[in-house]
């Protein structure tokens, strides 16, 4: 059952035009990434993302959750834990029994995935290699239904919705084990690429046919 949410005419038009996860991904790809200028951290709701016209990863996940909830998708997000505490969050969904995602990131390998994964774990593992940079390494993941937040207004709040971030940080994550040797190889490859291509980030990962289009 969809929640009773009062959208503005502009919001209703936007939601009506974004009926599928792929359409939402394309919309988010066109938005500037919210780099939180001047050191002012934000965690904007769907309404504030529409108003400001940019979004970082968790803001994009909340945006996707609100839009696609209106088209029958449950508001599920997948949260990653990383050893460097630079976590990542994406909207996830099922289509024909397979899992896919909608996501926004500063890293090209951490955007959306097509609905081709048998389980949330398989989907999460598709992000493992692209997550490796100078410091990152996925250590766990969790799929969370945002409806567990009850009456808390994460959809349309005019203020920052920090309670969502706190909830995700406290939520139990499933451990992802990985080989130190493999991570060392991936990190060395990443460093070599960045040294050879200043200002660019790699997209040399396997199974890219499972990714959605990147910005």
Backbone torsions as a table, in degrees:
resi	resn	phi	psi	omega
1	UNK	NA	128.5	-179.7
2	UNK	-73.4	143.0	177.8
3	UNK	-69.8	157.9	175.8
4	UNK	-84.6	101.2	-177.1
5	UNK	-121.3	132.9	-178.9
6	UNK	-97.0	105.0	-179.9
7	UNK	-94.7	153.7	172.9
8	UNK	-75.7	162.9	176.7
9	UNK	-55.4	-41.2	178.7
10	UNK	-62.2	-42.9	179.5
11	UNK	-65.3	-41.1	179.2
12	UNK	-62.7	-41.0	178.4
13	UNK	-63.4	-41.9	179.4
14	UNK	-63.3	-46.8	179.5
15	UNK	-62.0	-41.0	179.9
16	UNK	-62.3	-31.2	-178.6
17	UNK	-87.1	-9.2	-178.9
18	UNK	-118.1	83.7	-170.8
19	UNK	-97.0	-14.2	-175.9
20	UNK	-128.4	158.4	175.8
21	UNK	-57.1	-38.0	-179.5
22	UNK	-65.8	-39.0	177.3
23	UNK	-64.7	-39.1	177.4
24	UNK	-65.9	-41.0	178.2
25	UNK	-60.8	-44.4	178.9
26	UNK	-61.8	-40.3	178.4
27	UNK	-62.2	-46.6	-179.0
28	UNK	-66.2	-33.9	177.6
29	UNK	-59.8	-31.0	-178.0
30	UNK	-82.2	-16.2	179.1
31	UNK	-77.8	141.7	171.2
32	UNK	-61.4	148.1	175.5
33	UNK	-75.5	136.4	179.4
34	UNK	-81.5	99.9	179.1
35	UNK	-86.0	9.0	177.5
36	UNK	50.9	65.6	-175.8
37	UNK	-63.0	155.1	177.8
38	UNK	64.8	19.1	176.7
39	UNK	72.4	16.3	-178.8
40	UNK	-96.4	99.3	-179.1
41	UNK	-66.0	143.8	178.2
42	UNK	-133.5	155.7	166.5
43	UNK	-144.3	89.5	-171.2
44	UNK	-88.5	147.2	172.5
45	UNK	-76.2	174.7	173.5
46	UNK	-50.9	-48.2	-176.6
47	UNK	-59.5	-42.7	-178.1
48	UNK	-73.2	-31.4	174.9
49	UNK	-63.3	-44.2	178.1
50	UNK	-60.3	-42.3	-177.1
51	UNK	-68.6	-42.9	-174.3
52	UNK	-87.3	-25.9	175.5
53	UNK	77.1	24.7	171.1
54	UNK	-151.4	169.2	-176.9
55	UNK	-162.8	141.1	167.8
56	UNK	-95.7	-172.6	-166.5
57	UNK	-60.7	-48.6	-177.7
58	UNK	-70.9	-36.5	175.6
59	UNK	-62.1	-40.3	177.7
60	UNK	-64.8	-39.0	178.2
61	UNK	-64.0	-40.9	178.1
62	UNK	-67.3	-40.4	176.4
63	UNK	-57.3	-50.5	-179.2
64	UNK	-61.7	-40.4	-178.9
65	UNK	-61.6	-42.4	-179.4
66	UNK	-68.3	-47.9	-178.3
67	UNK	-61.2	-50.6	-172.4
68	UNK	-77.7	-21.2	171.7
69	UNK	-60.4	-35.2	178.8
70	UNK	-70.7	-12.4	177.3
71	UNK	-111.1	18.9	171.1
72	UNK	96.7	2.4	178.1
73	UNK	-90.1	133.8	175.7
74	UNK	-66.4	147.0	-177.0
75	UNK	-79.9	78.7	-178.0
76	UNK	-103.4	137.1	172.9
77	UNK	-125.0	151.4	174.8
78	UNK	-110.9	123.4	-178.9
79	UNK	-106.5	133.8	175.5
80	UNK	-104.9	145.7	166.7
81	UNK	-108.0	141.0	-179.6
82	UNK	-129.9	153.6	-178.2
83	UNK	-63.9	-24.2	-179.5
84	UNK	-94.2	7.2	178.2
85	UNK	63.8	16.9	171.1
86	UNK	-97.7	82.5	-173.6
87	UNK	-78.7	168.3	-177.2
88	UNK	-137.7	144.7	-179.2
89	UNK	-133.4	139.4	178.2
90	UNK	-138.9	156.4	172.7
91	UNK	-81.1	137.3	179.3
92	UNK	-127.1	154.5	-176.1
93	UNK	-153.8	163.8	175.3
94	UNK	-115.5	138.7	174.1
95	UNK	-140.4	123.2	-177.2
96	UNK	53.6	39.1	176.4
97	UNK	79.1	2.2	-178.7
98	UNK	-115.6	150.8	-174.8
99	UNK	-99.9	139.6	174.7
100	UNK	-139.6	-179.9	-176.1
101	UNK	-146.6	160.3	172.2
102	UNK	-125.4	129.6	-175.0
103	UNK	-156.4	157.9	176.4
104	UNK	-132.4	140.4	-176.1
105	UNK	-157.0	163.6	169.7
106	UNK	-81.0	-11.6	-179.0
107	UNK	-106.8	128.9	-173.0
108	UNK	-62.0	-26.7	-178.2
109	UNK	-84.1	0.8	-174.8
110	UNK	-112.4	20.4	174.9
111	UNK	-86.5	-156.4	-170.2
112	UNK	-73.2	166.0	176.1
113	UNK	-127.6	145.9	176.0
114	UNK	-68.5	155.1	-179.0
115	UNK	-78.1	76.3	-177.0
116	UNK	-128.7	5.6	-173.5
117	UNK	-100.1	135.3	-173.8
118	UNK	-70.8	-30.1	-176.4
119	UNK	-141.1	160.8	173.3
120	UNK	-59.4	-34.0	179.1
121	UNK	-63.8	-43.9	178.3
122	UNK	-61.3	-39.9	176.2
123	UNK	-62.5	-46.6	179.9
124	UNK	-59.9	-41.0	-177.8
125	UNK	-66.4	-23.1	178.4
126	UNK	-67.7	-13.9	178.6
127	UNK	-96.3	-7.0	-171.9
128	UNK	-61.1	-53.6	-177.1
129	UNK	-63.4	-48.0	-180.0
130	UNK	-66.0	-15.1	179.4
131	UNK	-76.1	-21.4	-177.6
132	UNK	-73.4	117.7	173.0
133	UNK	-132.6	-140.4	179.9
134	UNK	-67.2	-30.0	-174.2
135	UNK	-134.0	-18.9	-170.0
136	UNK	-78.6	148.9	174.4
137	UNK	-166.6	119.1	-179.4
138	UNK	-67.6	131.7	177.0
139	UNK	-117.5	-14.8	-179.8
140	UNK	-169.1	164.9	178.7
141	UNK	-146.3	159.0	176.4
142	UNK	-149.9	139.7	171.6
143	UNK	-101.2	124.2	-172.6
144	UNK	-126.1	132.1	174.3
145	UNK	-89.2	115.4	-175.9
146	UNK	-65.7	-14.3	177.4
147	UNK	-66.4	-15.1	177.9
148	UNK	-65.9	-12.7	-179.2
149	UNK	-82.7	1.2	172.9
150	UNK	62.0	-127.0	-175.3
151	UNK	-82.0	-3.6	-179.9
152	UNK	-62.4	131.1	-171.7
153	UNK	-89.7	76.3	176.1
154	UNK	-81.8	-11.0	-176.7
155	UNK	-82.5	-47.9	-169.1
156	UNK	-125.8	8.7	-175.4
157	UNK	-55.9	141.5	177.3
158	UNK	-82.5	-16.4	179.5
159	UNK	-106.9	170.9	178.0
160	UNK	-62.8	141.7	-175.8
161	UNK	-104.4	62.2	-175.9
162	UNK	-62.7	-22.4	-179.7
163	UNK	-62.3	-30.3	177.1
164	UNK	-63.8	-47.4	179.8
165	UNK	-61.3	-43.9	-179.7
166	UNK	-62.6	-41.4	179.1
167	UNK	-61.7	-44.3	-178.9
168	UNK	-66.7	-37.4	178.1
169	UNK	-64.9	-33.8	-177.6
170	UNK	-87.6	-15.3	-174.8
171	UNK	-69.4	138.2	179.2
172	UNK	-63.8	127.6	178.6
173	UNK	-105.0	146.4	175.6
174	UNK	-81.7	134.6	-176.3
175	UNK	-71.8	141.6	172.0
176	UNK	-117.0	112.7	178.7
177	UNK	-83.6	148.0	179.0
178	UNK	-153.1	157.5	-178.4
179	UNK	-82.3	129.9	176.3
180	UNK	-60.4	-39.6	-178.5
181	UNK	-63.6	-41.8	178.8
182	UNK	-64.6	-43.8	179.1
183	UNK	-62.7	-40.8	178.6
184	UNK	-60.8	-40.4	178.8
185	UNK	-65.6	-44.7	179.8
186	UNK	-63.7	-40.0	-178.6
187	UNK	-69.2	-38.3	177.7
188	UNK	-64.6	-39.6	178.6
189	UNK	-65.4	-41.1	178.3
190	UNK	-62.0	-47.2	-179.3
191	UNK	-61.3	-41.2	-179.8
192	UNK	-63.3	-40.8	178.5
193	UNK	-63.5	-46.3	-177.7
194	UNK	-64.8	-34.9	178.0
195	UNK	-68.4	-36.5	-178.7
196	UNK	-81.5	-22.6	-175.5
197	UNK	-132.5	73.4	-178.6
198	UNK	-56.2	135.2	177.8
199	UNK	84.4	-3.4	180.0
200	UNK	-116.1	157.2	176.2
201	UNK	-122.0	147.5	-171.5
202	UNK	-75.2	152.5	171.2
203	UNK	-133.1	33.5	-174.6
204	UNK	-87.3	17.4	-171.7
205	UNK	-79.6	156.0	178.7
206	UNK	-74.8	163.7	176.2
207	UNK	60.4	31.3	179.0
208	UNK	-65.4	-18.9	177.6
209	UNK	-65.4	-14.1	177.6
210	UNK	-89.5	-8.2	178.4
211	UNK	-81.9	152.7	166.2
212	UNK	-80.9	171.7	-179.1
213	UNK	-59.8	137.1	178.6
214	UNK	-97.9	154.1	-178.7
215	UNK	-61.8	NA	NA
